[in-house]
Amino acid sequence: MKDDAGGTANESGLTSSSVALASPRFRENLAVDCKCPPDDATVPEEAWVFRLVPSDPVELEHFDSHAKNSKLKPSGVDSCRWASCSVFRETTSITKLPKPKGMRYIAKFKINRQSGLIKESNHGHLDLWMFATFNPLDNCTIVSELSHGK
């Protein structure tokens, strides 16, 4: 459902445009060559999400986007998605992926309405654009170490 400002409403009736107007600062600089976060990004309900991280303990930098880390964006990947924090709804979604180099652990942390905006893509994957006031380390723990065979 669209609001008057063109944002999309989630189940609680909050929209990306109303949240963006109320909390315009994001943790990272967002893409400028497209609408970012996109209009169909929504405010998350409270939930645990999972992310691949390289070490235990988890550090704030482990939540940086590929864009912030100056990684080369592959062709066909949207600049806005490249500037998001990639998380998953379930650990099974992560363990089915090829293990990225250097990523040894699965961390979990809680997101809620104060976290930022999300957009779900495929297989339980979420793009998360974190608000500047959100610290994922406040409730983050290591769930498991990835096996070396994956």
Residue, then its C-alpha position, 0 to 999 in steps of 0.5 A: m500500500k502506498d502513502d501520500a508521499g509514495g512510500t510503501a506501508n508495512e503491516s504496522g502502517l508505517t511507510s518507508s517515506s514516513v520513517a525516512l522523514a522522521s529519521p533521515r540519517f542512515r549509518e552509511n552514505l547511500a547510493v546517489d544514482c538511484k532512489c535509496p532506500p527504495d520506495d518499497a523498503t519497509v520498517p521491520e517488525e522485531a525479529w532476529v536476523f543472521r549475518l556472516v562475519p569473519s571473527d568472534p567477537v563480532e565488530l561493528e565493521h562486520f556490518d559495513s556494506h560492500a560499498k563502504n568497504s570499497k568493493l567493486k560492484p558487479s554489473g547488474v547489481d543495484s547501487c542501493r543494494w550494494a550499500s545495504c547490510s546483507v542479512f538473512r531470516e534463517t541460518t539455513s539460508i546462509t548455510k546453503l550459500p557458497k562460503p565467502k572467503g574469510m567468513r567463518y561465523i554466523a552472527k545473530f542480532k535483533i532488528n526492530r522499527q528503530s533499526g532502519l529499513i529493509k527489503e526482502s529479496n529471495h530465499g529469506h535474504l534482506d537488504l538492511w539500511m541501518f539508521a545512524t542511531f542503530n548499533p547491531l552489536d547491542n544484541c549480537t551473538i555468534v550462533s555458530e562457526l561454519s564448517h570448513g567443508k562448506 
